[in-house]
Amino acid sequence: MTWTDVFAPAKINLTLHITGQRDDGYHLLDSLVVFAPVGDALRVAPAPELCLRLEGPEAEGLPANGDNLALRAAAMVGEGQGVEIVLEKTLPVASGIGGGSADAAAAARAVLAGAGALDGAGLARAEAALLALGADVPMCLRSRPVRVRGIGEGLEPVTLPPLPAVLVNPRVPVSTPQIFRSLTSRDNPPMPEVMPEFADAEALICWLTGLRNDMEPAAKALEPMIGRVLSELSELQGCRLARMSGSGATCFGLFATMAEAGAAAAALRAARPDWWIAEGLLGDQQARAMPRQG
């Protein structure tokens, strides 16, 4: 049996502007998204039917049946093809970094690769189909920096300098639907129409300070631990910007250099050994996310 190895990198919303709400209830977004060098790992192989085995430190409580997004994505793009998926879960669940969506996108990539359809046309068709699983899934399919608009269907690739960062999750789950219901404003200004070119990470961070995550206030009101995480990130030496990703509870701190980010992560691990903490360069993970034959 030939296995295909796929990396499912964490998705980070550097910005998340809620710009409206459609009559069908879907919220309109304008978000700048990058990907982290940490994520889940999938192994996928042809099988008589669809099946999933869960492994890893964060696998407890995840569904291994038809409710799992990875299985649903494989079924959608596989058109009846059976596959066995082994999912090693290392990202916290319900954490605002697209773990389930990244797994779904990775499973779809593996199935497309097996069918010889992992090309531009195949990815475009998969993006359109996978939107039914949630706004995060299409943006995770290519795992490269992107500006996302609409309900997740408007994907505009962007070029950004890599961002040294520390990611922190205090291990409290947050419900995305509950956050959306708690929003006090659903018609906020979008990001600037034209994005500038950024010479380095510091220039990008400076620009980001004038933008927002419109879900952050509601999330902090529902889960005060998010405010504590943001406060502790902001106080780390060298942290230029602290913000929540997605609907939380994962937050990130941005730094000018990886040396600063690494030292900050080590200090925070010593102070908060019960939190999930990772550091690395945020940016383009497309090369790592492409399937490899094992």
C-alpha positions as CSV (number, residue, x, y, z in Angstrom):
1,M,0.0,0.0,0.0
2,T,1.3,3.4,-1.0
3,W,0.8,6.2,1.5
4,T,0.6,9.9,0.8
5,D,1.9,12.2,3.5
6,V,0.3,15.6,3.8
7,F,1.0,18.5,6.2
8,A,-2.0,20.6,7.4
9,P,-0.5,23.9,8.6
10,A,-2.3,26.1,11.1
11,K,-4.1,29.1,9.6
12,I,-3.6,32.5,11.2
13,N,-5.9,35.5,10.6
14,L,-3.6,38.5,10.8
15,T,-6.8,40.6,10.3
16,L,-10.5,39.7,10.3
17,H,-12.9,42.5,9.4
18,I,-16.6,41.6,9.4
19,T,-18.0,43.8,6.7
20,G,-21.6,42.7,6.4
21,Q,-24.2,39.9,6.7
22,R,-26.1,38.3,3.8
23,D,-29.8,37.6,3.9
24,D,-29.1,33.9,4.4
25,G,-27.1,34.7,7.5
26,Y,-23.6,34.2,6.2
27,H,-21.2,36.9,7.3
28,L,-19.0,38.8,4.9
29,L,-15.3,38.9,5.6
30,D,-12.2,40.8,4.6
31,S,-9.2,39.0,6.1
32,L,-5.5,38.6,5.6
33,V,-4.5,35.0,6.2
34,V,-1.1,33.4,6.5
35,F,0.0,29.9,7.6
36,A,2.3,28.6,10.3
37,P,5.0,26.0,10.3
38,V,3.1,24.0,12.9
39,G,0.1,21.8,12.1
40,D,-1.4,18.4,11.9
41,A,-0.1,15.5,9.7
42,L,-2.1,13.2,7.6
43,R,-1.3,9.9,5.9
44,V,-3.7,8.8,3.2
45,A,-3.9,5.6,1.2
46,P,-6.4,4.0,-1.2
47,A,-8.9,1.7,0.6
48,P,-12.2,-0.1,-0.2
49,E,-14.1,2.6,1.7
50,L,-13.7,5.9,3.6
51,C,-12.2,5.4,7.1
52,L,-10.3,7.5,9.6
53,R,-8.0,6.8,12.4
54,L,-7.1,9.5,14.9
55,E,-3.7,9.8,16.7
56,G,-1.7,12.5,18.4
57,P,-1.8,14.6,21.6
58,E,-4.9,16.6,20.6
59,A,-7.0,13.8,19.1
60,E,-9.3,13.2,22.2
61,G,-12.9,14.1,21.6
62,L,-12.6,14.5,17.8
63,P,-15.2,12.6,15.7
64,A,-13.8,9.7,13.6
65,N,-17.0,9.3,11.7
66,G,-18.8,11.2,8.9
67,D,-18.9,14.3,11.1
68,N,-15.1,14.7,10.7
69,L,-14.2,17.4,8.1
70,A,-11.3,15.4,6.7
71,L,-13.6,12.5,5.8
72,R,-16.2,14.8,4.4
73,A,-13.7,16.6,2.2
74,A,-12.2,13.4,0.9
75,A,-15.7,12.2,0.0
76,M,-16.5,15.5,-1.8
77,V,-13.5,15.6,-4.0
78,G,-13.0,11.8,-4.3
79,E,-16.3,11.1,-6.1
80,G,-16.8,7.7,-4.4
81,Q,-13.2,6.8,-4.1
82,G,-12.4,5.0,-0.8
83,V,-9.4,6.1,1.2
84,E,-7.9,5.4,4.6
85,I,-6.8,8.5,6.6
86,V,-4.5,8.5,9.6
87,L,-4.7,11.9,11.2
88,E,-2.1,12.9,13.8
89,K,-3.7,15.8,15.6
90,T,-1.3,18.3,17.2
91,L,-3.3,21.5,16.9
92,P,-5.8,22.4,19.6
93,V,-9.4,21.8,18.8
94,A,-11.9,24.8,18.4
95,S,-9.0,27.2,18.6
96,G,-9.4,29.7,15.7
97,I,-6.4,28.5,13.7
98,G,-8.4,26.3,11.2
99,G,-7.3,22.9,12.5
100,G,-10.3,21.0,11.2
101,S,-10.4,23.1,8.0
102,A,-6.7,22.5,7.5
103,D,-7.2,18.8,7.9
104,A,-10.1,18.8,5.4
105,A,-7.9,20.7,2.9
106,A,-5.0,18.3,3.4
107,A,-7.3,15.3,2.9
108,A,-8.6,16.9,-0.3
109,R,-5.0,17.5,-1.6
110,A,-4.1,13.9,-1.0
111,V,-7.2,12.6,-2.9
112,L,-6.6,15.0,-5.7
113,A,-3.0,13.9,-6.0
114,G,-4.1,10.3,-6.1
115,A,-6.4,11.1,-9.0
116,G,-3.7,13.1,-10.8
117,A,-5.8,16.2,-10.4
118,L,-3.6,18.3,-8.2
119,D,-3.2,21.1,-10.7
120,G,-4.6,24.6,-11.0
121,A,-7.9,23.5,-12.5
122,G,-8.3,20.7,-9.9
123,L,-7.5,23.0,-7.0
124,A,-9.9,25.7,-8.3
125,R,-12.8,23.1,-8.6
126,A,-12.0,21.8,-5.1
127,E,-12.0,25.4,-3.6
128,A,-15.5,26.0,-5.0
129,A,-16.8,22.6,-3.7
130,L,-15.2,22.8,-0.3
131,L,-16.7,26.1,0.6
132,A,-19.7,24.1,1.7
133,L,-17.6,22.8,4.6
134,G,-16.8,26.3,5.9
135,A,-15.1,29.5,4.9
136,D,-11.7,28.4,6.1
137,V,-11.4,25.3,4.0
138,P,-10.8,26.8,0.5
139,M,-8.1,29.2,1.9
140,C,-6.4,26.3,3.5
141,L,-6.2,24.3,0.3
142,R,-3.2,26.1,-1.1
143,S,-1.7,27.1,2.3
144,R,-0.2,30.4,1.0
145,P,-0.8,34.0,2.1
146,V,-4.1,35.2,0.8
147,R,-6.6,38.0,1.2
148,V,-10.1,36.5,1.7
149,R,-13.3,38.3,1.0
150,G,-17.0,37.5,0.7
151,I,-18.0,34.4,2.6
152,G,-14.6,32.8,1.9
153,E,-14.9,32.4,-1.8
154,G,-12.9,35.5,-2.8
155,L,-9.3,34.4,-2.6
156,E,-6.6,36.8,-3.7
157,P,-3.0,35.6,-3.3
158,V,-0.6,38.2,-1.7
159,T,3.1,38.5,-1.2
160,L,4.2,39.1,2.3
161,P,7.5,39.0,4.2
162,P,7.7,36.1,6.7
163,L,6.5,37.1,10.2
164,P,8.3,35.8,13.3
165,A,5.5,34.9,15.7
166,V,4.5,33.2,18.9
167,L,1.2,31.3,18.9
168,V,-0.6,30.7,22.2
169,N,-3.7,28.8,23.1
170,P,-4.8,28.7,26.8
171,R,-6.6,25.4,26.2
172,V,-10.1,26.8,26.4
173,P,-12.5,26.0,23.5
174,V,-14.4,28.8,21.9
175,S,-17.6,28.4,19.8
176,T,-17.5,30.3,16.5
177,P,-21.3,30.4,16.1
178,Q,-21.6,31.8,19.6
179,I,-19.0,34.5,18.8
180,F,-20.9,35.5,15.7
181,R,-24.2,35.7,17.6
182,S,-22.5,38.0,20.1
183,L,-21.2,40.5,17.6
184,T,-22.4,44.1,18.3
185,S,-21.6,45.3,14.8
186,R,-21.7,43.3,11.5
187,D,-21.2,46.2,9.1
188,N,-17.6,47.4,9.7
189,P,-15.1,49.0,7.4
190,P,-13.0,46.6,5.2
191,M,-9.3,46.6,4.9
192,P,-7.7,49.3,2.6
193,E,-8.6,48.3,-1.0
194,V,-4.9,48.5,-2.1
195,M,-2.3,46.8,0.1
196,P,1.2,48.4,0.1
197,E,4.4,46.5,-0.6
198,F,6.3,45.6,2.6
199,A,10.1,45.9,2.8
200,D,10.3,43.6,5.9
201,A,8.4,42.2,8.8
202,E,8.5,45.4,10.8
203,A,6.9,47.3,8.0
204,L,4.1,44.7,7.7
205,I,3.6,44.7,11.5
206,C,3.4,48.5,11.5
207,W,0.6,48.4,8.9
208,L,-1.3,45.7,10.7
209,T,-1.5,47.7,13.9
210,G,-4.1,49.9,12.2
211,L,-6.3,47.0,11.3
212,R,-8.5,44.7,13.4
213,N,-10.0,41.3,14.3
214,D,-13.7,42.3,14.7
215,M,-14.4,39.1,16.5
216,E,-11.9,39.8,19.3
217,P,-14.1,42.0,21.6
218,A,-17.0,39.5,21.6
219,A,-14.6,36.6,22.1
220,K,-12.9,38.4,25.1
221,A,-16.3,39.1,26.6
222,L,-17.4,35.4,26.3
223,E,-14.0,34.0,27.4
224,P,-12.0,36.3,29.6
225,M,-8.9,34.1,29.3
226,I,-8.4,35.5,25.8
227,G,-7.8,38.9,27.3
228,R,-5.2,37.5,29.7
229,V,-3.4,35.8,26.8
230,L,-3.3,39.0,24.8
231,S,-2.0,40.9,27.8
232,E,0.8,38.4,28.5
233,L,1.8,38.3,24.9
234,S,1.9,42.1,24.7
235,E,4.2,42.2,27.8
236,L,6.8,39.8,26.2
237,Q,10.1,41.5,25.3
238,G,10.1,42.4,21.6
239,C,6.4,41.8,20.9
240,R,5.3,44.4,18.4
241,L,1.6,43.3,18.1
242,A,-0.7,40.9,19.9
243,R,-4.0,39.8,18.4
244,M,-6.5,37.0,18.3
245,S,-6.7,34.6,15.3
246,G,-10.1,33.8,13.9
247,S,-12.7,33.4,16.6
248,G,-10.1,32.4,19.2
249,A,-9.0,31.3,21.6
250,T,-5.6,31.1,19.9
251,C,-3.7,34.5,19.9
252,F,-0.4,35.5,18.3
253,G,2.4,37.9,19.1
254,L,4.4,39.3,16.2
255,F,8.2,40.1,16.5
256,A,10.8,41.6,14.2
257,T,13.2,38.6,14.4
258,M,13.0,34.9,15.2
259,A,15.5,35.3,17.9
260,E,13.1,37.6,19.7
261,A,10.2,35.2,19.1
262,G,12.1,32.2,20.3
263,A,13.2,33.9,23.5
264,A,9.7,35.1,24.1
265,A,8.2,31.7,23.6
266,A,10.7,30.1,26.0
267,A,9.9,32.7,28.7
268,L,6.1,32.1,28.3
269,R,6.5,28.3,28.4
270,A,8.3,28.6,31.7
271,A,5.6,30.8,33.1
272,R,2.6,29.0,31.5
273,P,3.5,25.3,31.1
274,D,-0.2,24.3,30.8
275,W,-0.7,26.5,27.7
276,W,-0.2,25.4,24.1
277,I,2.7,27.5,22.7
278,A,4.5,27.4,19.4
279,E,6.8,29.8,17.5
280,G,7.9,30.1,13.9
281,L,7.7,32.1,10.7
282,L,4.2,32.8,9.5
283,G,3.8,33.0,5.7
284,D,3.8,30.5,2.8
285,Q,3.5,26.8,3.7
286,Q,2.4,25.6,0.2
287,A,5.6,23.6,-0.5
288,R,5.3,21.7,2.8
289,A,1.6,21.2,2.4
290,M,1.9,19.4,-1.0
291,P,1.5,15.6,-0.8
292,R,4.6,13.4,-0.6
293,Q,4.6,9.7,-1.5
294,G,5.7,7.6,1.5
